[in-house]
Each structure stands twice: as structure tokens, then as C-alpha cells.
Amino acid sequence: MTTTIRIDKELRDRVAAAAEREGKSAHAFMLEAIATTVSEREADAAFHRLAVARQAEMERSGRSIAWADTKSWLKARAQGKSARPPVARKKRR
């Protein structure tokens, strides 16, 4: 399939220079850029779907992990210490 895009001279020159630095044709460079962008957008959408599902589960169950517990665990891990991961609990009312 062929698709035509119109880009201004400045961008076309920048693409050509970047492609040359990478030892690719401008065409190959643009295909790679498009494929990378599409993959990133797909990953972003999957991450968003997962976040929405987890939020719904948290709201349904009423269980969550307190930030203070998470912060302590992350701090210990960053310092190379062994630490148990925080546990989800029902929110206090």
C-alpha cells in the first residue's frame, strides 16, 4: 500500500539528516518512526485500560494500599534492604 504525506522542506531536511546519521533511507527512517509511535500509543492505551480496570476493582472491593506503606517499602528497596511488599487493606471509614 502507498500513502503520501506532505511535509515542509525544513522537516524533510531534518528527516533526511537524521536518517543519514543512522545509515538509513529517509523512507526507512519514517517507517520506523511511525511504527514506534504506533507501538507507544498502543502501550499507552493498554496501560490506561489496565489502570481503569484496577481502579474499578479497588472501588468494588474497597481495598487499597496506603501510600505510607508503599513509600516505606520503596525506600527500603532503594536502600538495598529486604522488605515485604505492602498489602492491600480495606479503607478505614
ChimeraX attribute file (.defattr): number of C-alpha atoms within 10 A of each C-alpha:
attribute: neighborCount
match mode: 1-to-1
recipient: residues
	/A:1	2
	/A:2	4
	/A:3	4
	/A:4	5
	/A:5	5
	/A:6	6
	/A:7	10
	/A:8	7
	/A:9	9
	/A:10	9
	/A:11	10
	/A:12	13
	/A:13	13
	/A:14	12
	/A:15	18
	/A:16	18
	/A:17	15
	/A:18	15
	/A:19	17
	/A:20	13
	/A:21	10
	/A:22	11
	/A:23	11
	/A:24	14
	/A:25	16
	/A:26	19
	/A:27	12
	/A:28	12
	/A:29	18
	/A:30	15
	/A:31	12
	/A:32	12
	/A:33	12
	/A:34	12
	/A:35	12
	/A:36	12
	/A:37	12
	/A:38	12
	/A:39	12
	/A:40	12
	/A:41	12
	/A:42	12
	/A:43	12
	/A:44	12
	/A:45	12
	/A:46	12
	/A:47	12
	/A:48	12
	/A:49	12
	/A:50	12
	/A:51	12
	/A:52	12
	/A:53	12
	/A:54	12
	/A:55	13
	/A:56	12
	/A:57	13
	/A:58	15
	/A:59	11
	/A:60	9
	/A:61	12
	/A:62	13
	/A:63	15
	/A:64	16
	/A:65	15
	/A:66	14
	/A:67	10
	/A:68	10
	/A:69	14
	/A:70	14
	/A:71	12
	/A:72	14
	/A:73	18
	/A:74	16
	/A:75	13
	/A:76	14
	/A:77	14
	/A:78	10
	/A:79	9
	/A:80	9
	/A:81	11
	/A:82	10
	/A:83	12
	/A:84	9
	/A:85	13
	/A:86	17
	/A:87	11
	/A:88	13
	/A:89	12
	/A:90	12
	/A:91	11
	/A:92	6
	/A:93	3
